[in-house]
Amino acid sequence: MTIGSKLAWDDTVLPFQLDLSDIRGRVARLDGVLNGILSQHDYPAPVEALVAEMALLTALIGQTVKLRWKLSLQVQTRGALRMIATDYFAPEKEGEPARIRAYASYDPEKVSDAPAFEQLEDGYFAILIDQGKGTTPYQGITPLAGGSLAACAEAYFAQSEQLPTRFALNYGRALQADGSGEWRAGGMMIQTMPKASPFAQSGEGGSGENGLLRAEDLVDGDEEENWRRVNFHVDTVDELELIGPDLPPTDLLVRLFHEEQPRVFDAQPVRFGCTCSEDRVRQSLSIYSANDIEKMTTEDGIVTADCQFCGAHYELDPESVGFEAKK
């Protein structure tokens, strides 16, 4: 594979539809985005893995939000990993890239060698959509269950949206001879086209963990047959096929779904990006009095702020911030 063809699919999300089975989906490939996110912090291996999984889910889910909207995924727990937060900023204009950022908060003394998902305990998975000024953000929450963040996202779509959804993800760090490495991630999301679900509306419990609804609980008849058939093909995907770069997403779709009449749409480029700025820091500090600001002032006589997402460091004159700031 040439360098040019590799770059053509890195950091992109490709939407597709399977016309025969009335199922839509996306294929995502992340490398620069993921390296940009993880290079800002020295996370332990289990935390890195969970942040990578969340970033990949964010790219796959976020592609559907409209221009200028913001989608956020959050995990809050009482375990070793206290929080993961990701943001997907939709493009300002058609043809522009979307931006993704992510970070995690964890207790280094509690992080263990246990599998990544076991670092989470007694918490929830949330999806938030912000449509902009003058609107109320939407929020949907589901318990942490199923053994992976992908399973939590599937449960969210079943519970909150009544949409059968499946994720197939792979991510990892390729180590070089000198010990350095770069992250790559790839994944696929499939989802039935929106329809009313009599089962979900009945209020009965589902077949998932703790009675949560699963995708299989929401389909019947021809839709169930289509869902089972397409999932059978997804089960055959090789983990390296998801990551690439040797197999373009278009070729992967043909290999998996050539009998389902796959149809692709324009790919969405994504980039690592943050919205922090000095103005935003000043705005966040505007609710504090001069007395509060004094308590935040360092021995060097400045107020400092660090962005958890991108690592930007801000130093401000304490007299210029807060609602009692001297103009």
C-alpha positions as CSV (number, residue, x, y, z in Angstrom):
1,M,0.0,0.0,0.0
2,T,1.4,3.4,-0.9
3,I,1.8,6.2,1.6
4,G,-0.8,8.3,-0.3
5,S,-3.5,5.7,0.1
6,K,-2.6,5.2,3.7
7,L,-3.1,8.9,4.4
8,A,-6.3,9.0,2.5
9,W,-8.1,6.9,5.2
10,D,-6.3,7.8,8.4
11,D,-8.3,9.9,10.8
12,T,-11.6,9.5,8.9
13,V,-15.1,8.2,9.5
14,L,-16.8,6.6,6.4
15,P,-20.6,6.3,6.6
16,F,-22.3,3.5,4.7
17,Q,-25.6,1.9,4.2
18,L,-26.6,-1.8,3.5
19,D,-29.5,-1.4,1.2
20,L,-30.6,-5.0,1.2
21,S,-30.9,-5.2,5.0
22,D,-31.9,-1.6,5.7
23,I,-28.9,-1.1,8.1
24,R,-26.6,1.8,8.3
25,G,-23.1,2.1,9.7
26,R,-19.7,3.8,9.9
27,V,-16.1,2.7,9.7
28,A,-13.5,4.8,11.5
29,R,-9.7,4.8,11.4
30,L,-7.8,6.9,13.9
31,D,-4.0,7.4,14.2
32,G,-3.0,11.0,14.5
33,V,-6.1,11.9,16.5
34,L,-5.4,9.2,19.0
35,N,-1.7,10.0,19.3
36,G,-2.6,13.6,19.8
37,I,-5.0,12.7,22.6
38,L,-2.7,10.2,24.4
39,S,0.6,12.1,24.0
40,Q,-0.7,14.8,26.3
41,H,-0.6,12.5,29.3
42,D,1.4,9.6,30.7
43,Y,-1.5,7.3,31.4
44,P,-1.0,3.8,32.8
45,A,-1.7,1.1,30.2
46,P,-5.3,0.3,31.3
47,V,-6.2,3.9,31.3
48,E,-4.7,4.4,27.8
49,A,-6.8,1.5,26.5
50,L,-10.0,2.9,27.9
51,V,-9.4,6.4,26.6
52,A,-8.6,4.9,23.2
53,E,-11.8,3.0,23.2
54,M,-13.8,6.1,24.2
55,A,-12.2,8.2,21.5
56,L,-13.0,5.6,18.9
57,L,-16.6,5.4,20.1
58,T,-16.8,9.2,20.0
59,A,-15.7,9.3,16.4
60,L,-18.2,6.6,15.3
61,I,-21.2,8.1,17.1
62,G,-20.3,11.8,16.6
63,Q,-20.3,11.6,12.8
64,T,-24.1,11.8,12.9
65,V,-24.4,15.1,14.7
66,K,-25.2,18.2,12.6
67,L,-22.9,21.0,11.7
68,R,-21.7,23.1,14.7
69,W,-23.2,20.6,17.2
70,K,-21.1,19.0,20.0
71,L,-21.3,15.4,21.2
72,S,-19.8,14.3,24.5
73,L,-19.2,10.9,26.0
74,Q,-18.6,10.6,29.7
75,V,-17.9,7.8,32.1
76,Q,-18.1,8.4,35.9
77,T,-17.1,5.7,38.4
78,R,-15.9,5.1,41.9
79,G,-13.2,2.8,40.7
80,A,-9.5,3.4,39.9
81,L,-10.5,5.4,36.8
82,R,-12.8,8.1,38.1
83,M,-13.8,9.8,34.9
84,I,-13.3,9.7,31.1
85,A,-14.5,12.7,29.1
86,T,-14.5,13.0,25.3
87,D,-15.8,15.7,23.0
88,Y,-16.7,15.7,19.3
89,F,-17.0,19.1,17.7
90,A,-18.9,18.8,14.4
91,P,-17.5,20.9,11.5
92,E,-18.3,24.5,11.2
93,K,-18.9,24.1,7.5
94,E,-19.3,21.3,5.0
95,G,-16.1,19.7,4.0
96,E,-14.2,20.8,7.1
97,P,-12.8,18.3,9.6
98,A,-14.5,17.4,12.9
99,R,-12.4,17.7,16.1
100,I,-12.0,15.2,18.9
101,R,-10.5,15.6,22.4
102,A,-10.4,13.4,25.4
103,Y,-8.9,13.0,28.9
104,A,-9.2,10.7,31.9
105,S,-9.0,11.3,35.7
106,Y,-7.7,8.3,37.8
107,D,-6.3,7.3,41.1
108,P,-2.7,6.0,40.4
109,E,-2.7,4.1,43.7
110,K,-5.8,2.1,42.6
111,V,-4.9,1.3,39.0
112,S,-3.9,-2.4,38.8
113,D,-2.9,-4.9,36.2
114,A,-6.5,-6.1,35.9
115,P,-8.2,-5.9,32.6
116,A,-9.1,-2.3,31.6
117,F,-12.8,-2.4,32.2
118,E,-12.3,-3.8,35.7
119,Q,-10.7,-0.4,36.6
120,L,-14.3,1.0,36.4
121,E,-16.6,0.4,39.3
122,D,-20.1,1.5,40.3
123,G,-20.7,4.2,37.7
124,Y,-22.4,5.2,34.5
125,F,-21.9,5.8,30.8
126,A,-23.5,9.0,29.4
127,I,-24.0,10.6,26.0
128,L,-24.6,14.3,25.8
129,I,-25.6,16.4,22.7
130,D,-25.3,20.2,22.7
131,Q,-27.1,21.9,19.8
132,G,-25.7,25.4,20.7
133,K,-26.9,28.6,22.3
134,G,-30.5,28.8,23.3
135,T,-31.0,25.0,23.5
136,T,-31.1,22.5,26.3
137,P,-28.4,19.8,26.0
138,Y,-29.7,16.3,25.6
139,Q,-28.4,13.7,28.0
140,G,-28.8,9.9,28.1
141,I,-27.3,7.6,30.8
142,T,-26.9,3.9,31.1
143,P,-25.1,1.8,33.8
144,L,-21.7,0.4,33.2
145,A,-22.3,-3.2,32.1
146,G,-21.3,-5.8,29.5
147,G,-17.6,-5.9,30.0
148,S,-16.6,-3.0,27.7
149,L,-17.3,0.6,26.9
150,A,-18.6,-0.6,23.5
151,A,-21.1,-2.8,25.3
152,C,-22.2,0.2,27.4
153,A,-22.7,2.3,24.2
154,E,-24.8,-0.6,22.7
155,A,-26.9,-0.7,25.8
156,Y,-27.4,3.1,25.7
157,F,-28.8,2.9,22.1
158,A,-31.0,0.0,23.0
159,Q,-32.4,1.6,26.2
160,S,-32.6,5.3,25.3
161,E,-32.9,5.3,21.5
162,Q,-34.5,1.9,20.9
163,L,-32.0,1.4,18.1
164,P,-30.3,-2.0,17.7
165,T,-26.6,-1.1,17.5
166,R,-23.3,-3.1,17.3
167,F,-19.7,-2.0,17.6
168,A,-16.6,-3.9,16.5
169,L,-13.5,-2.1,17.8
170,N,-9.7,-2.6,17.8
171,Y,-6.9,-0.4,19.0
172,G,-3.4,-0.7,20.2
173,R,0.1,0.7,20.2
174,A,2.6,-0.5,17.7
175,L,6.0,-0.5,19.4
176,Q,9.2,0.3,17.5
177,A,12.7,-1.1,18.0
178,D,13.7,2.0,20.0
179,G,10.8,1.5,22.4
180,S,8.7,4.3,21.0
181,G,5.3,3.6,19.6
182,E,2.3,5.0,17.8
183,W,-1.4,4.3,18.5
184,R,-3.8,3.1,15.8
185,A,-7.5,2.4,16.2
186,G,-10.2,1.2,13.9
187,G,-13.8,0.3,14.4
188,M,-17.2,-0.3,12.8
189,M,-20.6,0.6,14.0
190,I,-23.8,-0.9,12.5
191,Q,-27.4,0.2,13.4
192,T,-30.8,-0.5,12.1
193,M,-32.7,2.3,10.5
194,P,-35.0,4.0,13.1
195,K,-38.4,2.1,13.7
196,A,-40.8,1.8,16.5
197,S,-40.1,-1.1,18.8
198,P,-43.2,-2.7,20.5
199,F,-41.0,-4.7,22.8
200,A,-39.1,-1.6,24.2
201,Q,-42.3,0.4,24.5
202,S,-44.0,-2.4,26.5
203,G,-41.7,-1.6,29.5
204,E,-40.6,-5.2,29.9
205,G,-37.1,-5.9,31.1
206,G,-34.4,-6.9,28.5
207,S,-32.2,-9.9,28.2
208,G,-29.0,-8.0,29.0
209,E,-27.1,-7.7,32.3
210,N,-29.4,-6.4,35.1
211,G,-32.3,-6.5,32.7
212,L,-30.9,-4.0,30.3
213,L,-32.3,-4.1,26.7
214,R,-30.0,-5.6,24.0
215,A,-30.2,-5.1,20.3
216,E,-31.7,-8.6,19.9
217,D,-34.6,-7.6,22.1
218,L,-35.6,-4.9,19.6
219,V,-35.9,-6.8,16.3
220,D,-38.3,-9.4,15.0
221,G,-39.5,-10.9,11.7
222,D,-37.5,-9.8,8.7
223,E,-35.6,-7.2,10.6
224,E,-34.4,-9.9,13.0
225,E,-33.2,-12.0,10.1
226,N,-31.4,-9.0,8.5
227,W,-29.8,-8.1,11.9
228,R,-28.5,-11.6,12.5
229,R,-27.2,-12.0,9.0
230,V,-25.2,-8.7,9.0
231,N,-23.9,-9.5,12.5
232,F,-22.7,-12.8,11.3
233,H,-20.6,-11.0,8.7
234,V,-19.3,-8.5,11.3
235,D,-18.2,-11.5,13.5
236,T,-15.8,-12.5,10.7
237,V,-13.8,-9.3,10.6
238,D,-10.2,-9.6,11.6
239,E,-8.9,-7.1,14.2
240,L,-6.1,-6.0,11.9
241,E,-8.6,-5.4,9.1
242,L,-10.3,-2.8,11.4
243,I,-7.1,-0.9,12.2
244,G,-5.7,-1.0,8.7
245,P,-3.8,0.6,7.0
246,D,-3.4,-2.3,4.5
247,L,-7.1,-2.7,3.8
248,P,-9.1,0.5,2.8
249,P,-12.5,0.7,4.5
250,T,-14.2,0.5,1.1
251,D,-12.6,-2.8,0.4
252,L,-13.5,-4.0,3.9
253,L,-17.1,-3.3,3.3
254,V,-17.1,-5.2,0.0
255,R,-15.4,-8.2,1.7
256,L,-17.9,-8.3,4.5
257,F,-21.2,-7.1,2.9
258,H,-20.9,-7.6,-0.9
259,E,-24.3,-9.4,-0.8
260,E,-26.0,-6.7,1.2
261,Q,-25.6,-4.0,-1.5
262,P,-23.3,-1.6,0.4
263,R,-23.4,2.0,-0.4
264,V,-20.8,4.5,0.9
265,F,-21.1,8.3,1.4
266,D,-18.6,11.1,1.8
267,A,-15.9,10.3,4.4
268,Q,-15.7,12.7,7.4
269,P,-12.1,13.8,8.3
270,V,-11.4,14.1,12.0
271,R,-8.6,15.9,13.8
272,F,-7.3,16.2,17.4
273,G,-8.5,19.6,18.5
274,C,-9.3,21.6,21.6
275,T,-11.5,24.7,22.2
276,C,-9.7,26.1,25.2
277,S,-8.4,29.7,25.1
278,E,-7.5,32.5,27.5
279,D,-10.9,34.1,27.0
280,R,-12.6,30.8,28.1
281,V,-10.4,30.6,31.1
282,R,-11.3,34.2,32.0
283,Q,-14.9,33.5,31.5
284,S,-14.8,30.4,33.8
285,L,-13.1,32.6,36.5
286,S,-15.6,35.4,36.1
287,I,-17.9,33.9,38.8
288,Y,-15.2,34.4,41.6
289,S,-14.7,37.3,43.9
290,A,-11.5,39.1,44.4
291,N,-11.1,37.2,47.7
292,D,-11.6,33.9,45.9
293,I,-9.0,34.9,43.2
294,E,-6.5,35.8,45.9
295,K,-6.8,32.3,47.3
296,M,-6.0,30.9,43.8
297,T,-3.0,33.2,43.3
298,T,0.4,31.5,43.5
299,E,3.5,32.7,45.4
300,D,4.7,34.2,42.1
301,G,1.7,36.4,42.0
302,I,-0.2,34.8,39.1
303,V,-3.3,32.7,38.6
304,T,-2.6,29.6,36.6
305,A,-4.9,27.2,34.7
306,D,-4.1,24.0,32.7
307,C,-6.3,22.4,30.1
308,Q,-6.8,18.7,30.9
309,F,-7.5,18.0,27.2
310,C,-4.6,19.5,25.4
311,G,-2.1,20.5,28.1
312,A,-2.2,24.2,27.4
313,H,-1.0,26.3,30.3
314,Y,-2.3,29.8,31.1
315,E,-0.9,32.4,33.4
316,L,-3.1,35.4,34.3
317,D,-2.8,38.6,36.3
318,P,-5.0,38.1,39.4
319,E,-6.2,41.7,39.1
320,S,-7.6,41.0,35.6
321,V,-9.9,38.1,36.4
322,G,-13.0,37.6,38.5
323,F,-16.2,39.7,38.6
324,E,-14.3,42.3,40.6
325,A,-11.5,42.5,38.1
326,K,-9.8,45.9,37.6
327,K,-10.5,47.1,34.1
